[in-house]
Every structure is written in structure tokens, then in C-alpha cells.
Amino acid sequence: MSSKRVVTINHLNHAFGKGKLRKPVLFDVDLDIFAGEIVIMTGPSGSGKTTLLTLIGGLRSVQSGRVKVLGQELYGVSQERLVRVRTQIGFIFQSHNLLSCLTVEQNVRMSLRLHQNISFAERSLMTRNILEAVGLGETLNFYPNSLSGGQQQRVAIARALVSQPQLVLADEPTAALDSKSGRNVVEILQQLAKQQGCTILLVTHDNRILDIADRIVHMEDGRLAKDTALVSDSFLSL
């Protein structure tokens, strides 16, 4: 595992609302995530996990503190640069967010449209290859509604990984799945991410999948309460 930092967070604070309605949700968070790591973030509902994930993904603006992702400082950065950072990140959410009017192949290929340097023929080949890798090579022309929940989430994984991003952010990817489908989904995610050499930050309440992690970080009341390494890397001694 590399000692290169993919995510660096220092003294991060965040709040929703203004004035009397202002509600702080993150308090002085410090976190480093290294290249090739699988980090699982746990914690009760309302502890700030999803807020932190969306700040790392450039889906919210950083209000206070330092967030550096893939070499780019996100505090005060332009919208254009934020978009550039997002193109290097794969997103997976609890709801697969597939477009029902598009086929499986079209849903996955669409995520490559931001990469203007990749031709349509290359996009199609990359799409077919990643769908084969998640075991859905026979479903290219199927529509999402004809697939099971586990299959739909595998399409979402294919969509997130097709561009070979350096960082994958996953928010409760197994929450809507039964135990067998959920396990299948995270094992595919783990295997493909290791093959591609990307880093994963996965938010979950699902204790059944914690064993795939290299580290587990635990949020409580907007603070990073615990950071536990599950491997013996000297640079991750906590």
C-alpha cells in the first residue's frame, strides 16, 4: 500500500443554515486517506458521514478548514476545477440512480461523456469490459427495471469504475440489498478497485462488510471518534 495521500483533511468544520437556523454538523475533522486503501466509515445516522463524503467528492463547498483531494485544494476552488476533480472520482450511492429509459450499456457509457479525450468506440469497449468484469456482460441491452436490486447496484459499480478513477466514494451501497447480494456487491467492488489500484471510502451501517476494509473510521456527533487500522502498515500506525 502506498504512503501517497489521496485525501487530506485538516480542521474541517461544516454547518447547514444561517443565523438562528445554523446547525453545525462537522467539528474539527482531521483525516488522511492513502492510495490503494479501502476505508470504511461507520457511525450513527446524523453523525456527519454523508456530509463528509460529499465534501470530499466536491458535491458541497468547503466552508472552513482544508480539504485536499487528488492534489487539489477544494476550499475556495472554482466550479470548473471542482468538475475536473469530480471526473477523477467514482460515486456509488444507496440508490443506484440508473436512468430507466437507458439500457445497461448506455447507463454505464454515459459516465464517460465527460472524458472528451475518449472516443465513442473506446467508451463502448470500456463499458463492455467493465460490465463483463461485474458479471453482467449478457445484460448490455437490458433496461434497469428488468434487473434485480443486486444487479442494478452492480451496474452502478460498473458506472463508477468504468473510467478507472483514482478515488471511489460509496454511500451505503448495500443498504437496499439482502445480505447475499450486499456481500456480492462489495466483494466485486473490492476486487475491481484492487485491480485498478484505486482508493475507496465507503460509508455503511452494514457490519457484515467491515472485513473488506484496511481501516475503519468512526464518526460520532460530527467528530472523528476512532480511526482503526486493520493492517500492519507502519505509516498507518494509529
Helices and strands as residue ranges (DSSP letters): E 5-16, G 19-21, E 23-34, E 38-42, H 49-56, E 64-69, E 72-73, H 79-86, E 89-92, H 104-110, H 120-133, G 137-139, G 144-146, H 149-161, E 167-171, H 179-196, E 199-203, G 207-212, E 215-220, E 223-229, G 234-236
